[in-house]
């Protein structure tokens, strides 16, 4: 039993040393992979268009739904709460993914964010313009949401 214990300890130490040496050699890979992931996250977050509208969430949601119908977006899921809403769907012949989300951001103001594909800025702007055109008459122009 005593010899078996020594063999187990030797194997554990050997595995530990190999792990540490591989981690040191692979550290550059881990850092590079992390940098690529961070860059992808920034590109993804910047691939959306968010605007603030001077309307209540209920009015903004009506405008969102009208824009979705007018543009022929196929809704795959829809969630609505008293202070927010989200629609996911597909748009166009290529079936680009679409995500629209709205949330109340203060008394009488709503943020509406859209994302078409991964970063289709022209699609984002077209969708936001259609949403804005469906806001109640007299709604001031939207402003960028930071």
SVG drawing of the C-alpha trace seen along z (x, -y; Angstrom):
<svg xmlns="http://www.w3.org/2000/svg" viewBox="-51 -67 58 69">
<polyline fill="none" stroke="black" stroke-width="0.4" points="0.0,0.0 2.9,-2.3 4.4,-1.9 1.0,-2.4 0.6,-5.7 4.1,-6.9 3.2,-5.9 -0.1,-7.9 1.8,-11.0 4.4,-10.7 1.7,-10.6 -0.1,-13.5 3.0,-15.6 3.9,-14.7 0.4,-15.5 0.6,-18.8 4.0,-19.7 2.8,-18.9 -0.3,-21.0 1.6,-24.0 4.1,-23.8 1.3,-23.5 -0.6,-26.4 2.5,-28.5 3.0,-27.6 -0.7,-28.0 -1.0,-31.3 -0.4,-33.2 -3.2,-31.2 -5.6,-32.0 -4.8,-35.7 -5.2,-35.7 -8.5,-33.9 -9.7,-36.3 -8.8,-39.3 -10.7,-37.8 -13.7,-37.2 -13.7,-40.7 -13.4,-42.2 -16.3,-40.1 -18.4,-41.2 -17.7,-44.9 -18.6,-44.4 -21.8,-42.6 -22.9,-45.3 -22.1,-48.0 -24.2,-46.2 -27.4,-47.5 -29.3,-50.7 -30.9,-52.1 -33.1,-55.2 -35.1,-57.0 -38.7,-58.1 -40.7,-60.6 -43.7,-58.2 -45.0,-55.7 -44.0,-52.1 -47.5,-51.1 -47.4,-53.7 -43.9,-52.6 -45.0,-48.9 -47.9,-49.7 -45.4,-51.4 -43.0,-48.4 -45.8,-45.9 -47.0,-48.1 -43.4,-48.3 -43.0,-44.5 -46.3,-43.9 -45.5,-46.5 -42.0,-45.1 -43.2,-41.5 -40.9,-40.3 -41.8,-36.8 -42.1,-36.8 -40.6,-33.7 -41.1,-34.9 -42.6,-37.8 -42.5,-38.7 -44.2,-41.6 -44.2,-42.9 -45.7,-46.2 -42.3,-48.0 -40.7,-46.2 -41.1,-44.0 -39.0,-41.9 -39.6,-40.5 -37.4,-38.0 -37.9,-37.1 -36.7,-36.6 -36.7,-39.2 -36.4,-39.1 -35.5,-36.4 -32.2,-35.7 -34.0,-35.2 -31.8,-37.6 -32.4,-37.4 -34.1,-40.3 -34.3,-41.4 -36.4,-44.3 -36.5,-45.3 -38.2,-48.2 -38.1,-49.3 -39.4,-52.2 -36.6,-54.6 -38.4,-57.2 -41.6,-59.0 -43.0,-59.1 -39.8,-57.9 -39.0,-54.5 -35.8,-53.1 -36.2,-50.9 -33.3,-48.9 -33.0,-46.8 -30.5,-44.4 -30.7,-43.0 -28.3,-40.1 -25.0,-40.5 -24.3,-44.1 -26.5,-45.1 -26.6,-48.8 -28.7,-49.6 -31.3,-47.1 -31.1,-48.5 -31.7,-52.1 -34.6,-51.0 -36.3,-49.2 -35.9,-52.1 -37.2,-54.6 -40.2,-52.4 -40.8,-52.2 -40.5,-56.0 -42.9,-56.6 -45.5,-54.6 -45.2,-56.7 -48.2,-58.7 -48.7,-62.0 -46.8,-64.9 -44.1,-62.6 -40.8,-64.5 -37.9,-63.0 -36.1,-60.2 -32.7,-60.7 -29.7,-58.3 -29.8,-56.2 -26.4,-55.9"/>
</svg>
